[in-house]
Amino acid sequence: MASNPPGKCCTVGVKHEGQSKGEIKTVNGIPAYITYPESKDTSNAIVILPDVIGHEFINAQLIADQFAANGYWVVMPDLFQGDPVKLNGPPGFDIMNWLQKGGPEGKGHLPDSVDPIVEKTLAYMKEQGAKKIGAVGYCFGGKYVARFLAKGKGVDVGYTAHPSFVDEEEIKGMTGPLSIAAAETDSIFPEEKRHKTEQLLKEMNSIPYQMCLYSGVEHGFAVRADVSKPHVKFAKEAAFLQAVQWFDEFLKGKRESAS
């Protein structure tokens, strides 16, 4: 593993204030939050693969709107078939049982269930004019950034914050640029996993990569941070700007990815 399986820290955090600007649509049979840049241009696109709280979480929707404000068309699908995890509850919630047996048919939320959702979402985005697609993965979604950054899978550029459940082989299979935002305190993506991931990327010597470590924050800070704390608010905002700068360079810019 390049990162550990999800745990309790993947379900806790602070709900943010704000009004989202996009809308929920059904695309290729999948509910998705969709938000457009001012130009309505869909050529430079971002798919957000959210954490376990899902696509209807206001924090994630506000982040999607921020990417749109920076010139990207954004689609954030329901990865959980209407079965997201509730923020901060309930007590004793077994996230591993949810991963293995959740969902409307009890098939769980593992790649066999999630991959087809991502595939259908990417197909829709290309049908709507997306020429290059960046993937943003928070926690749970980080695994699927790695999986779809492989050659021919449809994602050109990747960014993930505090990823979970990523296999080493998924890292090795990537063919496009990857940026990672990591928390200083993170039992899911701890120091040894960060260093292992860096080692794997260095040994691959085939894709541009970036690893930024943010002090004084914990797993989930890029989405569920307590922004009443100045240093936490700074880290959350800096991690978002990290993603925008990465996509501006490798998605909008002249750089070409191999995928």
N, C-alpha and C positions, 0 to 999 in steps of 0.2 A: 504493500500500500504506500502511495505517495501522500495520502492523508487518511485519517481514521474515519470510521463510520459515524454518522450523526449521533448526537447525544442530547441531553436535556438543554444544553446551552444553545442548541439550534432552534429552540421554541420560545425563548424568553427575550424580553426587550421592552422598548418604549414605543408606543404608538405616536406618530407625529401629527401635528396639526396642519391642515391645508385642504385645498379643494382641487381635485384632479381635473384635467382639461380634456382627457381623451374619452373613449367610450368602449364598452364591451360589445364585441361582435362575435358571431359564430363564423369561423373560417375553416373550410374543409371539415366541418363537423365538430370543430373544437372552439370552445369559448376562449376569447383572447382580449386583452386590453390593448387598444390601438391608439396611438397618438402621433400627430403629424407635425413636421416643422412648419414654420410660417409659409414657406414656399409651396408646400404640399408635394414637394419632390420626393419620390420613393426610391431613387437610384442608390443613395447611400443609406443603408438600413441596418438596424440593430435588433436582434432578437434577445429579449431578456428572459433568462431561465431562472425563475425566482427560487427563494428559499422555501421551506416547507409551509410557510404561512400563505403562500400562493399569490395568484395574479390579482385578487381583489383587495389585497392589503394596501391601505392608503400609502404607507411608506414606499412600497415598491412602485405604485402608480405615480407618486410625486417624482421619484427618480427617473421613471420613464419620460415624464414631461420635461425634466431637465435635459435629458438627451435630445429630445425633440427641439427644445429651445436652442440647442447647439447645432441644429441643422440636420438631424437624423430622423428618419421615419422609424418608429419603434413598434414592435409587436411583442406582447408578453402573453404566451399561451397558458391555459390551465393545464399544468403538468399532472394534476392529481385527480382528474375526472370527478370534480365536485367534492373531493375529500381532502381538503387541506387541513393542516394542524391549527388549532386555535392558539392564538398568542397567549402565553403565560398560563396555560392550563390544558386540561384539568390536572389536579394533583395525581401523581402516580402514573401519568401517561407513559405508555411503553412505545417509544418511537421505533424500535426495531420490529416490534410486532406490526405496527402500522406499515412500515416499509415492506414487510413480507406478506401481509394479509389484508392490507387496507384496500380501499377502492370499492366501487359498486358491486363487483363480482368476486371480491376477496382475492384478487390476483396480485395485490401488492403494488408497490411503486418502485419497481426495479427496472432495469433496462428493457426487458421484454414489453413492459407497459409504457415506459416513457419514451423510448426511441421512436416509435411510430408517431407519437404526438409531435415530437420535434421535426420529424421528416415531413409531415403534412403541413406544419407551420412554415417551414423553409420553402416548400413547394408553392404555397400560397404567396409568400413574399416575392418569389421570382416571377410568378404570374402577374403580380401587381407592379412589376418594373424594377425590382431590386437588382442592381448590377453587381454590387458587392455587399456582403453581409458580415457584420461583426456580431459576436455572441458575448453577452454579459452573463456570468453565472455567479449567483450569491449562494454560498453554503452548498445546499443540495444541488443547485444548478451548475456548480463548478465542474462536477463530474461530466456533465453533458457538453460543456464547452470543450473539454478535452476530447470526448468521443467524436464530436462533430467538426473538430478542427483537423481531423484526419483527411487525407487526400480523397477528393471526390464526394465528401459527405455534405458539402454545401456551405460551410462556414469558412470565411477567408482570414479573419483576425479574431483573436480571443482576449478576453479580460475576465478574471475571476477574483473575488474577494473572499477570504477565509473559506476555501473549498473543503468539501467533505467527500469521503468515499471514493477518491480518485485512485485508480490502480496504476502501478508503474508502467504497465504495458500501454495504458491509455496515454500517458505522458509520451512514451516513446513513439507512439503512432501519430503524433501531431505533425502537421506540415506547414502551419501558418504561425505568424507572430503571436506571442502570448505575454500578457502582463498580469502580475499577481500582486494583490494587496493583502498583506498578512498582519495579524494582530500579535502584539507582544505576548499576551496571555491567551492561549488557545489550546485546549486539550484535543481538539480535532485536527488541527494543523500546527502541532507543536514544533519546537526548535529542530528536533531531529528529522522531522518530516520535511520541514522547509529546506534544510541542508541537503537531504536526499533528493528533493525535487530539483534544487539548484545543480547538484551533481549530475543528475540525469540530463538536464537541459544542456549543461556544458559539454557533456560527453557526446550528445547528439550532434553538436556543432553544425546545425542545419537551419535553425530558425532564430530570428531575433527574440530575445526574451528580456523580461524585467521583473525584479522582485523588490517591492518596497515594504519595509517593516515599520509599523506605526506603534510607538511606545504608549504605554498608559491606557491601552484599550484591550478589549476582549473579543472573542469570537462573536460575530454578528454585528460589529460596530458600523459596517458600511451601510447597513439597512436599519437596524433596530437600536441605534445608539441613543443614549440619554444626552440630548443636545443641550440640556441645561448646564452641562459641565463644559466649560470652554475648551479644554484640551481634547475632549471627546468629539465635540462639534467640529473642531479644527481637523481632526483625523478623518472624520466622515467626509467632510468637504474636500479634503486633500485627496482622498481615495477616489472620489468622483472625478476630480480634475485629472488625476492620473489616467483614468479610463478615457476621458475626452481627448487628452493629448495623444494617447496611444492610437485611438481611432483616427484622429485628425492626420496623424503621420502615416499610418499604414492602411487606412481604409479610404480616406479622402485624398491622401497624398499620392505621390508618384510611386511609392514603393509597391512592389508586386509580391503577393504571397504565392506559395506553391500549390495551394489546394484547389 
